[in-house]
Amino acid sequence: MTNTPEEDKGLAHSLGEFFGHVIKGIKTDPSQVAKRVRTEEEPRETPQGTVIVRRTIIEEVRIEPRQNANDVNEKPRAD
């Protein structure tokens, strides 16, 4: 049985990888736009021959800055 690279990782390597992800999360600026691009290709048979259908999906997450930090805790006033 052959080992895959995932199985060859030692404890020290796994811990280093884990803390690397945590540190990257701490250092990353949350106000930046998160963007993920995914491309899918699907071959389809037609009478003229094989055609490749390609889909590109772009997902964005934008976090707008708050106007005031107290806005979240304030309740609407009934006048």
DSSP file (Angstrom, degrees, kcal/mol; ACC not computed):
  #  RESIDUE AA STRUCTURE BP1 BP2  ACC     N-H-->O    O-->H-N    N-H-->O    O-->H-N    TCO  KAPPA ALPHA  PHI   PSI    X-CA   Y-CA   Z-CA
    1    1 A M              0   0    0      0, 0.0     2,-0.3     0, 0.0     0, 0.0   0.000 360.0 360.0 360.0 130.1    0.0    0.0    0.0
    2    2 A T        -     0   0    0      1,-0.0     2,-0.4     0, 0.0     0, 0.0  -0.720 360.0-127.4 -95.9 145.4    1.4    3.4   -1.0
    3    3 A N        -     0   0    0     -2,-0.3    -1,-0.0     2,-0.0     5,-0.0  -0.710  16.3-135.9 -91.0 138.9    1.0    6.4    1.2
    4    4 A T    >>  -     0   0    0     -2,-0.4     4,-1.1     1,-0.1     3,-0.8  -0.486  32.5-102.9 -82.5 162.9   -0.4    9.7   -0.2
    5    5 A P  T 34 S+     0   0    0      0, 0.0     4,-0.5     0, 0.0     3,-0.3   0.830 122.6  59.3 -56.9 -31.9    1.3   12.9    0.7
    6    6 A E  T >4 S+     0   0    0      1,-0.2     3,-0.8     2,-0.2    -3,-0.0   0.884 105.7  48.1 -63.6 -37.3   -1.5   13.6    3.2
    7    7 A E  T <4 S+     0   0    0     -3,-0.8    -1,-0.2     1,-0.2    -4,-0.0   0.717 103.6  62.1 -76.0 -20.6   -0.7   10.4    5.1
    8    8 A D  T 3< S+     0   0    0     -4,-1.1    -1,-0.2    -3,-0.3    -2,-0.2   0.568  77.1 112.1 -82.6  -8.4    3.0   11.3    5.2
    9    9 A K    <   -     0   0    0     -3,-0.8     2,-0.1    -4,-0.5    -3,-0.0  -0.418  58.8-144.8 -67.8 135.8    2.5   14.4    7.2
   10   10 A G     >  -     0   0    0     -2,-0.1     4,-2.3     1,-0.1     5,-0.2  -0.386  28.0 -99.5 -90.5 176.3    3.9   14.3   10.7
   11   11 A L  H  > S+     0   0    0      1,-0.2     4,-2.5     2,-0.2     5,-0.2   0.909 122.7  51.4 -62.8 -43.6    2.4   15.9   13.8
   12   12 A A  H  > S+     0   0    0      1,-0.2     4,-2.3     2,-0.2    -1,-0.2   0.900 110.6  48.8 -62.5 -41.1    4.8   18.8   13.7
   13   13 A H  H  > S+     0   0    0      2,-0.2     4,-2.4     1,-0.2    -1,-0.2   0.924 111.8  48.8 -64.2 -44.3    4.0   19.5   10.0
   14   14 A S  H  X S+     0   0    0     -4,-2.3     4,-2.3     2,-0.2    -2,-0.2   0.900 112.3  48.1 -63.7 -41.8    0.2   19.4   10.7
   15   15 A L  H  X S+     0   0    0     -4,-2.5     4,-2.7     2,-0.2     5,-0.2   0.904 111.6  50.3 -65.5 -41.2    0.6   21.7   13.7
   16   16 A G  H  X S+     0   0    0     -4,-2.3     4,-1.9    -5,-0.2    -2,-0.2   0.900 111.2  48.7 -62.8 -40.8    2.7   24.1   11.7
   17   17 A E  H  X S+     0   0    0     -4,-2.4     4,-1.8     2,-0.2    -2,-0.2   0.912 111.7  50.0 -64.8 -42.8    0.1   24.1    8.9
   18   18 A F  H  X S+     0   0    0     -4,-2.3     4,-1.9     1,-0.2    -2,-0.2   0.949 113.2  44.1 -60.9 -51.4   -2.7   24.7   11.4
   19   19 A F  H  X S+     0   0    0     -4,-2.7     4,-2.6     1,-0.2    -1,-0.2   0.811 108.8  59.1 -68.3 -28.3   -1.0   27.7   13.1
   20   20 A G  H  X S+     0   0    0     -4,-1.9     4,-2.2    -5,-0.2    -1,-0.2   0.908 106.7  47.1 -62.9 -41.5    0.0   29.1    9.7
   21   21 A H  H  X S+     0   0    0     -4,-1.8     4,-2.0     2,-0.2    -2,-0.2   0.894 112.1  50.5 -66.2 -40.0   -3.7   29.2    8.7
   22   22 A V  H  X S+     0   0    0     -4,-1.9     4,-1.8     2,-0.2    -2,-0.2   0.932 111.6  47.1 -64.2 -45.3   -4.5   30.9   12.0
   23   23 A I  H  X S+     0   0    0     -4,-2.6     4,-2.3     1,-0.2    -2,-0.2   0.891 109.9  53.4 -64.8 -39.4   -1.8   33.5   11.6
   24   24 A K  H  X S+     0   0    0     -4,-2.2     4,-1.5     1,-0.2    -1,-0.2   0.904 108.3  51.0 -61.5 -40.3   -2.9   34.2    8.0
   25   25 A G  H  < S+     0   0    0     -4,-2.0    -1,-0.2     1,-0.2    -2,-0.2   0.858 110.7  48.6 -64.4 -35.9   -6.4   34.8    9.3
   26   26 A I  H  < S+     0   0    0     -4,-1.8    -2,-0.2     1,-0.2    -1,-0.2   0.889 114.6  44.6 -70.8 -39.4   -5.2   37.2   11.9
   27   27 A K  H  < S+     0   0    0     -4,-2.3    -2,-0.2    -5,-0.1    -1,-0.2   0.693  90.7 102.3 -79.3 -19.8   -3.0   39.2    9.5
   28   28 A T  S  < S-     0   0    0     -4,-1.5     3,-0.0    -5,-0.2    -4,-0.0  -0.449  75.5-124.9 -72.6 135.5   -5.7   39.4    6.7
   29   29 A D    >   -     0   0    0     -2,-0.2     3,-1.3     1,-0.1    -1,-0.1  -0.698  15.6-158.0 -79.0 114.7   -7.5   42.7    6.3
   30   30 A P  T 3  S+     0   0    0      0, 0.0    33,-0.2     0, 0.0    -1,-0.1   0.653  85.3  69.8 -71.6 -13.0  -11.3   41.9    6.6
   31   31 A S  T 3  S+     0   0    0      2,-0.1    32,-0.2    31,-0.1     2,-0.1   0.630  80.0  96.2 -79.8 -11.0  -12.2   45.1    4.8
   32   32 A Q  S <  S-     0   0    0     -3,-1.3     2,-0.4     1,-0.1    31,-0.1  -0.411  88.8 -99.4 -74.6 155.4  -10.8   43.7    1.5
   33   33 A V        -     0   0    0     29,-0.1     2,-0.5    -2,-0.1    29,-0.2  -0.608  30.2-139.3 -77.2 128.3  -13.1   42.1   -1.0
   34   34 A A  E     -A   61   0A   0     27,-2.0    27,-2.4    -2,-0.4     2,-0.4  -0.788  27.8-178.4 -87.9 126.7  -13.1   38.3   -0.8
   35   35 A K  E     -A   60   0A   0     -2,-0.5     2,-0.4    25,-0.2    25,-0.2  -0.990  13.5-176.2-133.9 132.6  -13.2   37.0   -4.4
   36   36 A R  E     -A   59   0A   0     23,-2.7    23,-2.9    -2,-0.4     2,-0.5  -0.996   6.3-164.7-129.2 129.8  -13.3   33.4   -5.6
   37   37 A V  E     -A   58   0A   0     -2,-0.4     2,-0.4    21,-0.2    21,-0.2  -0.961   7.7-177.9-116.8 128.0  -13.2   32.4   -9.2
   38   38 A R  E     -A   57   0A   0     19,-2.7    19,-3.3    -2,-0.5     2,-0.5  -0.991   6.9-163.9-127.5 131.4  -14.2   28.9  -10.3
   39   39 A T  E     -A   56   0A   0     -2,-0.4     2,-0.4    17,-0.2    17,-0.2  -0.957   4.2-170.1-117.6 130.7  -14.1   27.6  -13.9
   40   40 A E  E     -A   55   0A   0     15,-2.9    15,-2.9    -2,-0.5     2,-0.4  -0.960   2.6-164.1-119.2 137.4  -15.9   24.4  -15.0
   41   41 A E  E     -A   54   0A   0     -2,-0.4    13,-0.2    13,-0.2    11,-0.0  -0.967   7.0-179.2-121.1 137.7  -15.4   22.7  -18.3
   42   42 A E  E     -A   53   0A   0     11,-2.5    11,-2.9    -2,-0.4     2,-0.3  -0.952  19.3-141.2-138.7 115.8  -17.7   20.1  -19.8
   43   43 A P  E     -A   52   0A   0      0, 0.0     2,-0.4     0, 0.0     9,-0.2  -0.580  22.1-171.7 -76.2 137.1  -17.3   18.4  -23.2
   44   44 A R  E     -A   51   0A   0      7,-3.5     7,-3.4    -2,-0.3     2,-0.4  -0.983  20.3-126.9-129.8 142.0  -20.5   17.9  -25.1
   45   45 A E  E     +A   50   0A   0     -2,-0.4     5,-0.2     5,-0.2     7,-0.0  -0.731  32.4 171.8 -88.4 132.4  -21.0   15.9  -28.3
   46   46 A T  E >   -A   49   0A   0      3,-1.7     3,-1.3    -2,-0.4    -2,-0.0  -0.839  50.0-100.5-128.5 168.2  -22.7   17.7  -31.2
   47   47 A P  T 3  S+     0   0    0      0, 0.0     3,-0.1     0, 0.0    -2,-0.0   0.797 125.3  52.1 -60.4 -26.1  -23.2   16.6  -34.8
   48   48 A Q  T 3  S-     0   0    0      1,-0.3     2,-0.3     0, 0.0    -3,-0.0   0.572 125.4 -90.8 -85.8  -9.1  -20.2   18.9  -35.8
   49   49 A G  E <  S-A   46   0A   0     -3,-1.3    -3,-1.7     2,-0.0    -1,-0.3  -0.846  70.1 -18.9 131.1-168.8  -18.0   17.2  -33.2
   50   50 A T  E     -A   45   0A   0     -2,-0.3     2,-0.4    -5,-0.2    -5,-0.2  -0.565  55.1-168.5 -77.8 133.1  -17.0   17.7  -29.6
   51   51 A V  E     -A   44   0A   0     -7,-3.4    -7,-3.5    -2,-0.3     2,-0.6  -0.969  14.1-140.3-120.5 137.3  -17.7   21.2  -28.1
   52   52 A I  E     -A   43   0A   0     -2,-0.4     2,-0.5    -9,-0.2   -11,-0.0  -0.883  11.1-156.2-101.2 121.4  -16.3   22.3  -24.7
   53   53 A V  E     -A   42   0A   0    -11,-2.9   -11,-2.5    -2,-0.6     2,-0.5  -0.855  12.6-165.7 -95.8 124.8  -18.8   24.3  -22.6
   54   54 A R  E     -A   41   0A   0     -2,-0.5     2,-0.4   -13,-0.2   -13,-0.2  -0.951   6.8-169.6-118.5 128.4  -16.9   26.5  -20.1
   55   55 A R  E     -A   40   0A   0    -15,-2.9   -15,-2.9    -2,-0.5     2,-0.5  -0.958   3.7-164.1-114.9 132.5  -18.6   28.2  -17.1
   56   56 A T  E     -A   39   0A   0     -2,-0.4     2,-0.5   -17,-0.2   -17,-0.2  -0.975   6.9-167.8-117.1 121.0  -16.8   30.8  -15.1
   57   57 A I  E     -A   38   0A   0    -19,-3.3   -19,-2.7    -2,-0.5     2,-0.5  -0.932   1.5-166.8-112.6 125.1  -18.4   31.6  -11.7
   58   58 A I  E     -A   37   0A   0     -2,-0.5     2,-0.5   -21,-0.2   -21,-0.2  -0.956   3.5-171.1-114.2 121.4  -17.2   34.7   -9.7
   59   59 A E  E     -A   36   0A   0    -23,-2.9   -23,-2.7    -2,-0.5     2,-0.4  -0.951   6.0-175.8-113.0 129.3  -18.2   35.0   -6.1
   60   60 A E  E     -A   35   0A   0     -2,-0.5     2,-0.5   -25,-0.2   -25,-0.2  -0.949  13.0-162.9-124.5 144.7  -17.6   38.2   -4.2
   61   61 A V  E     -A   34   0A   0    -27,-2.4   -27,-2.0    -2,-0.4     2,-0.5  -0.991  10.3-172.5-125.2 121.9  -18.1   39.1   -0.6
   62   62 A R        -     0   0    0     -2,-0.5     2,-0.6   -29,-0.2   -29,-0.1  -0.958   8.4-161.4-116.2 131.4  -18.1   42.7    0.4
   63   63 A I        -     0   0    0     -2,-0.5    -2,-0.0   -32,-0.2     0, 0.0  -0.947  14.5-147.0-112.0 112.4  -18.2   43.9    4.0
   64   64 A E        -     0   0    0     -2,-0.6     2,-0.1     1,-0.1    -2,-0.0  -0.583  23.3-111.8 -78.8 138.5  -19.3   47.5    4.3
   65   65 A P        -     0   0    0      0, 0.0     2,-0.1     0, 0.0    -1,-0.1  -0.384  34.5-108.7 -68.3 147.7  -17.8   49.4    7.1
   66   66 A R        -     0   0    0      1,-0.1     3,-0.2    -2,-0.1     0, 0.0  -0.446  12.9-139.5 -73.9 149.2  -20.1   50.5    9.9
   67   67 A Q  S    S+     0   0    0      1,-0.3     2,-0.3    -2,-0.1    -1,-0.1   0.901  88.9   4.3 -72.4 -42.5  -21.0   54.1   10.3
   68   68 A N    >   -     0   0    0      1,-0.1     3,-1.3    -3,-0.0     4,-0.4  -0.996  64.5-135.4-145.9 137.0  -20.8   54.0   14.1
   69   69 A A  G >  S+     0   0    0     -2,-0.3     3,-0.6     1,-0.3     4,-0.3   0.775 106.9  56.6 -64.9 -25.1  -19.7   51.2   16.3
   70   70 A N  G >> S+     0   0    0      1,-0.2     4,-1.3     2,-0.1     3,-0.6   0.600  82.9  85.9 -82.0 -11.3  -22.7   51.9   18.7
   71   71 A D  G <4 S+     0   0    0     -3,-1.3    -1,-0.2     1,-0.2    -2,-0.2   0.813  84.4  57.1 -59.0 -31.1  -25.3   51.5   15.9
   72   72 A V  G <4 S+     0   0    0     -3,-0.6    -1,-0.2    -4,-0.4    -2,-0.1   0.875 110.9  41.1 -69.4 -37.3  -25.4   47.7   16.4
   73   73 A N  T <4 S+     0   0    0     -3,-0.6    -1,-0.2    -4,-0.3     2,-0.2   0.620  94.1  98.9 -88.8 -14.2  -26.4   48.0   20.1
   74   74 A E     <  -     0   0    0     -4,-1.3     3,-0.0    -3,-0.1     0, 0.0  -0.519  60.3-149.2 -79.2 141.2  -28.9   50.8   19.7
   75   75 A K        -     0   0    0     -2,-0.2    -2,-0.1     1,-0.1     2,-0.0  -0.811  31.5 -94.7-104.0 149.1  -32.6   50.1   19.6
   76   76 A P        -     0   0    0      0, 0.0     2,-0.4     0, 0.0    -1,-0.1  -0.372  42.7-125.4 -62.4 139.5  -35.0   52.3   17.6
   77   77 A R        -     0   0    0     -2,-0.0     2,-0.8     2,-0.0    -3,-0.0  -0.707   9.2-140.1 -90.6 134.5  -36.6   54.9   19.9
   78   78 A A              0   0    0     -2,-0.4    -1,-0.0     1,-0.1     0, 0.0  -0.847 360.0 360.0 -92.7 111.9  -40.4   55.1   20.0
   79   79 A D              0   0    0     -2,-0.8    -1,-0.1     0, 0.0    -2,-0.0   0.425 360.0 360.0 -98.1 360.0  -41.3   58.8   20.1
